[in-house]
Amino acid sequence: GAGVSQSPSNKVTEKGKDVELRCDPISGHTALYWYRQSLGQGLEFLIYFQGNSAPDKSGLPSDRFSAERTGGSVSTLTIQRTQQEDSAVYLCASSFRGQGNTGELFFGEGSRLTVL
Amino acid sequence: SQQGEEDPQALSIQEGENATMNCSYKTSINNLQWYRQNSGRGLVHLILIRSNEREKHSGRLRVTLDTSKKSSSLLITASRAADTASYFCAISYDMRFGAGTRLTVKP
């Protein structure tokens, strides 16, 4: 597709279950970001991938959160043993980043996670 | 890491009026970007201003950048009800976002 694709768009799970959220970035984009947004709040940075470099994981809130990006393209955000406070919209964005400059971010529509 | 901080947190105006929101940051930048978010879903890029630029226009949008004050402003002229949204700034490289400005334009 032409844009950033995220799946699932909505996920309802029970407390303690693991969930996986997927992001398909725009082809050729070297940078990929994950953010979390709780209701009525701003965007909380989670993790950033740039090419083959080690990801910036400084925003992950706990060791229950992890993410990987395979082949420099698709990314999966995994939340283990989900808690109710994990309920939020998880947003993915990609960008072409060159020479130390970050260009325009293209966002997916997000995955809304509800933990019961 | 660094992020922009938007001000005010909320702004309510009448249709046809101008809306101004501000972004402050603390370190040097390569560029600063403004985004809009409707209905809590994906953000849409509005405009990018580079560190060597002072002003940029796009349609009804005007962005200024003052690197000496480490601040930027976004002006929306002749606002419309459809401009109702949250507006965020982000600083390159890290692309951290602040809490945003919630703009309400009343018809």
Interface residues (C-beta under 8 A of the other chain):
Chain A: V4 Y33 Y35 Q37 L39 Q41 G42 L43 F45 Y48 D56 S58 V89 L91 A93 S95 R97 G100 N101 T102 G103 E104 L105 F106 F107 G108 E109 G110
Chain B: S1 Q3 N30 N31 Q33 Y35 G40 R41 G42 L43 V44 H45 L48 F88 A90 S92 Y93 D94 M95 R96 F97 G98 A99 G100
